[in-house]
Amino acid sequence: MDKQALLHRVVSRQGSIVPFTFDGETLEGYSGETILTAILCERAVLRQLEFSTEMRAGFCLMAACQDCWVWTRDGLRLRACSTPLSHGLDLLSTPPIMSEA
């Protein structure tokens, strides 16, 4: 997966840094950000579409489509565009069963 950031902050953040893990890589976001914002400030894509090889980075950004799903390591599915980032999240771009295969 491409590691270059898709989003770039144009204003320095004043909030606290929030560490989290995505696909085994430790990343950092800021308090008040969504999971999607935090990931796309570190990477160019969020995940691969489950029905093709197309890479995705979110679509509607208002929790209406299903383009930004991510999973916790224990299998909870989250909409990255509307879920606030929280300290210590351990996230995956594919469901845990698919990730372990």
Backbone as CSV, one residue per row, in Angstrom:
resi,resn,N_x,N_y,N_z,CA_x,CA_y,CA_z,C_x,C_y,C_z
1,MET,0.837,-1.179,0.000,0.000,0.000,0.000,0.881,1.240,0.000
2,ASP,0.468,2.248,-0.739,1.226,3.496,-0.844,1.252,4.206,0.507
3,LYS,2.429,4.568,0.983,2.578,5.200,2.290,2.572,6.726,2.218
4,GLN,2.589,7.309,1.024,2.603,8.762,0.895,1.233,9.326,1.286
5,ALA,1.208,10.428,2.005,-0.042,11.007,2.503,-0.896,11.571,1.377
6,LEU,-2.210,11.387,1.483,-3.154,11.980,0.543,-3.536,13.385,1.000
7,LEU,-3.728,13.555,2.311,-4.101,14.850,2.870,-2.895,15.506,3.520
8,HIS,-2.890,16.819,3.511,-1.821,17.576,4.154,-2.446,18.671,5.008
9,ARG,-2.016,18.762,6.245,-2.520,19.800,7.140,-1.923,21.137,6.718
10,VAL,-2.777,22.141,6.603,-2.291,23.474,6.227,-2.182,24.393,7.441
11,VAL,-2.737,23.959,8.561,-2.664,24.702,9.810,-2.092,23.771,10.867
12,SER,-1.168,24.255,11.667,-0.605,23.436,12.737,-1.691,23.078,13.735
13,ARG,-1.700,21.820,14.161,-2.675,21.357,15.134,-2.224,21.720,16.535
14,GLN,-3.174,22.075,17.366,-2.885,22.414,18.751,-3.319,21.302,19.709
15,GLY,-4.106,20.353,19.236,-4.603,19.272,20.086,-3.518,18.280,20.444
16,SER,-3.875,17.364,21.323,-2.910,16.353,21.746,-2.741,15.279,20.672
17,ILE,-1.549,14.724,20.606,-1.248,13.654,19.657,-1.887,12.367,20.152
18,VAL,-2.503,11.636,19.223,-3.190,10.388,19.549,-2.539,9.258,18.748
19,PRO,-1.764,8.384,19.407,-1.170,7.253,18.698,-2.198,6.141,18.475
20,PHE,-2.090,5.473,17.332,-2.946,4.329,17.021,-2.197,3.430,16.045
21,THR,-2.721,2.254,15.821,-2.092,1.299,14.912,-3.040,1.026,13.756
22,PHE,-2.498,1.012,12.540,-3.283,0.686,11.347,-2.500,-0.324,10.523
23,ASP,-3.073,-1.504,10.352,-2.410,-2.609,9.638,-1.011,-2.877,10.196
24,GLY,-0.892,-2.822,11.511,0.370,-3.135,12.175,1.371,-1.999,12.240
25,GLU,1.072,-0.868,11.625,1.976,0.278,11.624,1.490,1.326,12.628
26,THR,2.381,1.818,13.455,2.020,2.857,14.412,1.953,4.201,13.699
27,LEU,0.805,4.852,13.829,0.568,6.157,13.218,0.148,7.126,14.319
28,GLU,0.084,8.405,13.984,-0.359,9.421,14.925,-1.358,10.349,14.252
29,GLY,-2.375,10.720,15.009,-3.319,11.729,14.594,-3.444,12.725,15.726
30,TYR,-4.493,13.523,15.696,-4.719,14.524,16.735,-6.105,14.350,17.325
31,SER,-6.240,14.684,18.589,-7.553,14.603,19.224,-8.529,15.482,18.448
32,GLY,-9.736,14.989,18.276,-10.750,15.718,17.525,-10.847,15.317,16.069
33,GLU,-9.861,14.581,15.558,-9.899,14.125,14.165,-10.687,12.828,14.057
34,THR,-11.184,12.567,12.858,-11.774,11.264,12.592,-10.658,10.278,12.249
35,ILE,-10.984,9.012,12.295,-10.027,7.977,11.904,-9.577,8.206,10.467
36,LEU,-10.512,8.533,9.579,-10.175,8.730,8.161,-9.171,9.859,7.976
37,THR,-9.395,10.983,8.629,-8.468,12.104,8.519,-7.081,11.715,9.008
38,ALA,-7.014,11.063,10.155,-5.721,10.666,10.716,-4.973,9.726,9.783
39,ILE,-5.671,8.760,9.203,-5.006,7.808,8.303,-4.563,8.488,7.016
40,LEU,-5.436,9.305,6.421,-5.090,9.921,5.134,-4.058,11.037,5.260
41,CYS,-3.783,11.497,6.474,-2.674,12.432,6.677,-1.347,11.680,6.756
42,GLU,-1.406,10.356,6.776,-0.208,9.516,6.824,-0.052,8.631,5.585
43,ARG,-1.154,8.351,4.893,-1.162,7.432,3.746,-1.994,7.997,2.606
44,ALA,-1.788,7.451,1.415,-2.534,7.902,0.239,-3.864,7.173,0.072
45,VAL,-4.009,6.001,0.661,-5.244,5.229,0.538,-5.632,4.650,1.889
46,LEU,-6.916,4.352,2.003,-7.431,3.756,3.225,-7.417,2.240,3.139
47,ARG,-7.916,1.709,2.028,-8.012,0.255,1.894,-8.277,-0.130,0.452
48,GLN,-8.244,-1.418,0.200,-8.587,-1.957,-1.111,-10.061,-2.340,-1.089
49,LEU,-10.772,-2.025,-2.155,-12.166,-2.415,-2.280,-12.256,-3.931,-2.223
50,GLU,-13.203,-4.449,-1.454,-13.275,-5.901,-1.268,-13.703,-6.668,-2.510
51,PHE,-14.263,-5.990,-3.518,-14.748,-6.667,-4.711,-13.854,-6.492,-5.931
52,SER,-12.733,-5.786,-5.777,-11.814,-5.580,-6.896,-10.443,-5.207,-6.345
53,THR,-9.545,-4.829,-7.219,-8.214,-4.401,-6.786,-8.120,-2.888,-6.629
54,GLU,-9.254,-2.209,-6.790,-9.295,-0.751,-6.698,-8.990,-0.283,-5.274
55,MET,-8.160,0.746,-5.164,-7.824,1.310,-3.859,-8.796,2.438,-3.537
56,ARG,-9.159,2.547,-2.278,-10.174,3.500,-1.844,-9.630,4.442,-0.782
57,ALA,-10.199,5.656,-0.716,-9.784,6.639,0.286,-10.986,7.366,0.871
58,GLY,-12.134,6.722,0.888,-13.353,7.374,1.351,-14.054,8.019,0.170
59,PHE,-15.366,8.165,0.258,-16.105,8.718,-0.877,-17.015,9.861,-0.444
60,CYS,-18.035,9.562,0.344,-19.020,10.597,0.668,-18.591,11.472,1.843
61,LEU,-17.800,10.936,2.746,-17.296,11.625,3.933,-18.401,12.097,4.872
62,MET,-19.581,11.444,4.806,-20.669,11.781,5.727,-21.415,10.543,6.210
63,ALA,-20.747,9.397,6.177,-21.275,8.135,6.707,-22.508,7.622,5.972
64,ALA,-22.623,7.928,4.682,-23.759,7.444,3.909,-23.370,6.288,2.977
65,CYS,-22.163,6.292,2.474,-21.727,5.197,1.609,-21.043,4.147,2.480
66,GLN,-20.321,3.251,1.914,-19.635,2.236,2.706,-18.188,2.099,2.244
67,ASP,-17.623,3.203,1.834,-16.291,3.203,1.255,-15.179,3.286,2.295
68,CYS,-15.493,3.685,3.514,-14.436,3.948,4.494,-14.417,2.960,5.657
69,TRP,-14.996,1.778,5.481,-14.983,0.805,6.574,-13.559,0.449,6.963
70,VAL,-13.323,0.378,8.252,-12.114,-0.208,8.825,-12.581,-1.113,9.962
71,TRP,-11.700,-1.966,10.441,-12.066,-2.912,11.484,-11.087,-2.823,12.641
72,THR,-11.594,-3.049,13.841,-10.700,-3.201,14.980,-10.158,-4.625,14.937
73,ARG,-9.076,-4.869,15.617,-8.474,-6.198,15.611,-9.447,-7.259,16.138
74,ASP,-10.373,-6.861,17.019,-11.344,-7.837,17.542,-12.608,-7.940,16.690
75,GLY,-12.638,-7.305,15.512,-13.696,-7.518,14.536,-14.781,-6.461,14.465
76,LEU,-14.732,-5.435,15.281,-15.729,-4.373,15.220,-15.509,-3.531,13.965
77,ARG,-16.553,-3.352,13.167,-16.464,-2.560,11.937,-16.819,-1.113,12.245
78,LEU,-16.001,-0.177,11.756,-16.180,1.249,12.022,-16.183,2.035,10.720
79,ARG,-16.974,3.082,10.674,-16.902,4.034,9.553,-15.811,5.037,9.902
80,ALA,-14.740,5.007,9.159,-13.591,5.867,9.466,-13.913,7.345,9.312
81,CYS,-14.872,7.685,8.452,-15.171,9.106,8.213,-15.953,9.754,9.341
82,SER,-16.602,8.954,10.178,-17.433,9.552,11.226,-17.073,9.071,12.633
83,THR,-16.055,8.242,12.750,-15.642,7.743,14.062,-14.446,8.549,14.554
84,PRO,-14.576,9.159,15.731,-13.440,9.925,16.263,-12.249,9.024,16.575
85,LEU,-11.085,9.532,16.319,-9.856,8.819,16.663,-9.749,8.745,18.177
86,SER,-9.329,7.584,18.680,-9.111,7.473,20.122,-7.781,6.766,20.372
87,HIS,-7.198,7.088,21.491,-5.877,6.590,21.866,-5.840,5.059,21.872
88,GLY,-4.834,4.511,21.217,-4.589,3.081,21.273,-5.426,2.210,20.360
89,LEU,-6.210,2.794,19.456,-6.976,1.962,18.519,-6.030,1.056,17.745
90,ASP,-6.441,-0.180,17.528,-5.679,-1.144,16.723,-6.571,-1.502,15.546
91,LEU,-6.339,-0.852,14.408,-7.230,-0.925,13.258,-6.636,-1.728,12.114
92,LEU,-7.533,-2.268,11.303,-7.162,-3.040,10.122,-7.930,-2.538,8.911
93,SER,-7.332,-2.642,7.735,-8.007,-2.231,6.502,-8.897,-3.335,5.932
94,THR,-8.775,-4.537,6.453,-9.605,-5.669,6.061,-10.142,-6.335,7.323
95,PRO,-11.255,-7.061,7.220,-11.756,-7.760,8.408,-10.672,-8.682,8.978
96,PRO,-10.656,-8.890,10.285,-9.587,-9.695,10.901,-9.419,-11.082,10.291
97,ILE,-10.482,-11.753,9.912,-10.363,-13.094,9.318,-9.606,-13.004,8.006
98,MET,-9.901,-11.998,7.170,-9.199,-11.825,5.896,-7.748,-11.422,6.139
99,SER,-7.496,-10.631,7.180,-6.152,-10.158,7.471,-5.227,-11.297,7.875
100,GLU,-5.785,-12.306,8.551,-4.984,-13.423,9.049,-4.699,-14.463,7.982
101,ALA,-5.448,-14.439,6.879,-5.286,-15.444,5.818,-4.006,-15.228,5.044
